[in-house]
């Protein structure tokens, strides 16, 4: 498709478009280099060469302009949240389409708003996926069929609590502790009732949906790319999740025994 030629470009509109794209990426859990590269790609396509981007794990500092361009400066605070891969993929594709001349600024803004409004996976789909993942990990770690069935039930109950109770009413720290405790109690009960034999495999498999694996990997990637501050913050957030899960499982075991 032929590249669209723009005679007059509103630099403020371009930079605001780039900032909103970066906001969605960072809020969805994208790596720091991906956010910076996407924003620079959008600005470069529309002819804005004076931009300066500084991205942290929970904020974007964006400036531009100079002697020949209107000065633009904005700061966006973005709380650390979960991973939304569908939004990251959609923004990445949008930036490529912009470079190929498929979108004007106005069309790109409307497309970004559509991406921002993309619905999350249905709650029951997430719950069933957590149950299936728990059973699969339990079997992979060495559990038998009975252990996997009980792990499926434990993962299902745990994620029902996480989705329908914890997401709206409880902080993530407390919800991770309670989620791990629920898994431990259910798995212990299954062993006591003779429904399963290997509690350790069931507990390990059932808590896997709580593990912040993507956040941990992104933290390592940020550190490897030289974004030490952002990588350290994300690493701390991931490690806090690990610690909370261990605390929840430990408290449940102490109370049971």
C-alpha positions in Angstrom: 0.0 0.0 0.0 1.3 3.4 -0.9 2.7 5.4 1.9 0.4 8.3 2.9 2.1 11.8 2.6 1.2 14.4 5.2 1.6 18.1 4.3 0.9 19.5 7.7 1.4 17.5 10.9 0.3 18.6 14.3 3.3 17.6 16.4 1.3 17.7 19.7 -1.2 15.2 18.2 1.6 12.9 17.0 3.3 12.9 20.4 0.1 12.4 22.3 -0.7 9.5 20.0 2.8 8.0 20.7 2.3 8.6 24.5 -1.1 6.8 24.5 0.4 3.9 22.6 3.2 3.7 25.2 0.7 3.9 28.0 -1.3 1.0 26.8 1.9 -1.1 26.3 3.4 -0.4 29.7 0.0 -0.9 31.4 -0.3 -4.2 29.7 3.1 -5.4 30.9 5.3 -4.8 27.9 9.1 -4.6 28.2 10.7 -1.1 28.5 12.5 -1.3 25.2 9.3 -2.2 23.4 7.5 0.9 24.8 10.4 3.2 23.8 10.8 1.7 20.4 7.1 1.9 19.6 6.8 5.5 20.6 9.9 6.5 18.6 8.6 4.6 15.6 5.3 6.5 15.6 7.0 9.9 16.1 9.6 9.1 13.4 7.0 8.1 10.8 5.1 11.4 11.2 8.3 13.5 11.1 8.8 14.3 14.7 12.5 13.9 15.4 12.9 15.9 18.6 11.2 13.5 21.0 12.9 12.2 24.2 11.4 9.2 25.9 12.3 8.0 29.4 10.3 4.9 30.6 10.1 3.4 34.0 8.2 0.4 35.1 5.3 2.6 36.3 5.7 5.8 34.4 6.6 7.6 31.1 8.4 10.9 30.8 8.0 12.3 27.3 9.2 15.6 25.9 9.7 17.1 22.5 10.1 20.3 20.5 12.7 22.9 20.3 13.6 26.0 18.3 11.6 24.9 15.3 8.9 22.8 17.0 6.3 23.5 19.7 7.5 22.3 23.1 5.7 19.2 24.3 6.1 17.7 27.8 4.0 15.1 29.6 4.3 12.6 32.4 2.1 9.5 32.7 1.8 7.5 35.9 1.0 3.9 35.2 0.4 1.6 38.1 2.0 -1.9 37.9 -0.7 -4.2 36.8 -1.2 -7.6 35.1 -0.2 -8.9 31.7 -2.5 -8.3 28.7 -0.8 -9.9 25.7 -3.6 -9.3 23.3 -3.3 -5.5 23.8 0.5 -5.6 23.4 0.1 -7.5 20.1 -2.5 -5.1 18.9 -0.4 -2.0 19.6 2.6 -3.6 18.0 0.6 -4.3 14.9 -0.8 -0.8 14.9 2.7 0.7 15.0 3.8 -1.4 12.0 0.7 -0.4 10.1 1.4 3.3 10.9 4.9 2.9 9.5 3.4 1.3 6.3 1.1 4.4 5.9 -2.2 2.6 6.6 -3.4 5.1 9.3 -3.7 8.8 9.6 -3.3 10.3 13.1 -7.1 10.5 13.6 -7.6 6.9 12.5 -4.7 5.7 14.7 -6.2 7.5 17.7 -9.5 5.8 17.1 -7.8 2.4 16.8 -5.9 2.9 20.0 -9.2 3.6 21.8 -10.6 0.4 20.5 -7.5 -1.4 21.7 -7.8 0.2 25.1 -11.4 -1.0 25.3 -10.6 -4.6 24.4 -12.4 -6.9 26.9 -10.5 -9.3 29.0 -11.0 -13.0 28.8 -14.3 -14.1 30.3 -14.0 -15.0 34.0 -15.2 -18.6 33.6 -12.7 -19.1 30.8 -9.9 -17.9 33.1 -11.1 -20.2 35.9 -11.3 -23.2 33.6 -7.8 -22.4 32.2 -6.4 -22.2 35.7 -7.9 -25.6 36.6 -6.6 -27.2 33.4 -3.2 -25.6 34.0 -3.1 -26.9 37.6 -3.9 -30.4 36.5 -1.3 -30.3 33.7 1.5 -29.0 35.9 0.6 -31.6 38.6 0.9 -34.4 36.1 4.1 -33.0 34.6 5.8 -32.8 38.0 5.1 -36.4 38.7 1.5 -36.7 40.0 -0.8 -39.5 38.8 -4.3 -39.2 37.3 -6.0 -38.9 40.7 -3.6 -36.2 41.8 -4.2 -34.3 38.6 -8.0 -34.5 39.0 -7.7 -33.1 42.6 -5.3 -30.4 41.4 -7.8 -29.4 38.8 -10.4 -29.0 41.6 -8.0 -27.1 43.8 -6.9 -24.7 41.0 -10.6 -24.2 40.0 -11.6 -23.3 43.6 -8.6 -21.1 44.1 -9.1 -19.1 40.9 -12.9 -18.8 41.5 -11.8 -17.0 44.7 -9.2 -14.9 42.9 -11.6 -13.8 40.1 -14.9 -13.3 41.9 -13.7 -12.1 45.4 -10.0 -11.0 45.4 -9.9 -8.9 42.3 -12.4 -6.3 43.5 -12.1 -6.5 47.3 -8.6 -7.6 48.4 -5.1 -6.4 47.6 -2.9 -8.6 45.5 -0.6 -9.4 48.4 -3.4 -10.7 50.6 -5.1 -12.4 47.7 -1.9 -14.4 46.8 -1.5 -15.5 50.4 -5.2 -16.6 50.6 -5.1 -18.2 47.2 -2.0 -20.4 48.2 -3.7 -21.2 51.5 -6.9 -22.4 49.7 -4.9 -24.6 47.4 -3.0 -26.2 50.3 -6.1 -26.8 52.3 -7.9 -28.4 49.4 -5.0 -30.6 48.5 -4.4 -31.7 52.1 -8.1 -32.6 52.4 -7.9 -34.7 49.2 -5.0 -36.7 50.6 -6.7 -37.1 54.0 -9.8 -38.4 52.4 -7.9 -40.8 50.2 -8.7 -39.2 46.9 -5.1 -38.6 46.0 -1.7 -39.6 47.2 0.9 -37.0 46.4 0.1 -33.7 48.2 3.4 -32.0 47.2 2.8 -32.5 43.4 -0.8 -31.2 43.8 0.2 -28.1 45.7 3.0 -27.2 43.4 0.8 -27.7 40.3 -2.2 -25.8 41.7 -0.2 -22.7 42.7 1.3 -22.4 39.3 -1.5 -20.1 38.0 -0.5 -17.6 40.8 3.2 -17.5 39.7 4.1 -14.2 38.1 6.3 -15.8 35.5 5.9 -13.3 32.7 6.7 -10.4 35.1 9.8 -12.2 36.3 11.0 -12.9 32.7 10.3 -9.3 31.7 12.3 -8.1 34.7 15.3 -10.2 33.6 15.0 -8.8 30.0 14.8 -5.2 31.3 18.0 -5.8 33.3 19.7 -7.4 30.4 18.8 -4.4 28.2 20.3 -2.0 30.7 17.1 -0.8 32.2 18.2 -1.6 35.7 15.8 0.6 37.7 12.7 -0.7 35.9 14.0 -4.3 36.0 14.7 -4.1 39.7 11.1 -2.8 40.4 9.6 -5.6 38.3 11.9 -8.1 39.9 10.8 -6.9 43.4 7.2 -7.1 42.4 7.6 -10.7 41.1 9.6 -11.8 44.1 7.0 -10.3 46.4 4.4 -12.5 44.6 6.6 -15.6 45.2 7.0 -14.8 48.9 3.3 -14.2 49.4 2.5 -17.6 47.8 5.1 -19.3 50.1 3.6 -17.6 53.1 0.1 -18.7 52.3 1.1 -22.3 51.7 3.2 -22.3 54.9 0.5 -20.8 57.1 -2.0 -23.3 55.9 0.3 -26.2 56.6 1.1 -25.0 60.1 -2.6 -24.6 60.9 -3.5 -28.0 59.5 -0.7 -29.9 61.3 
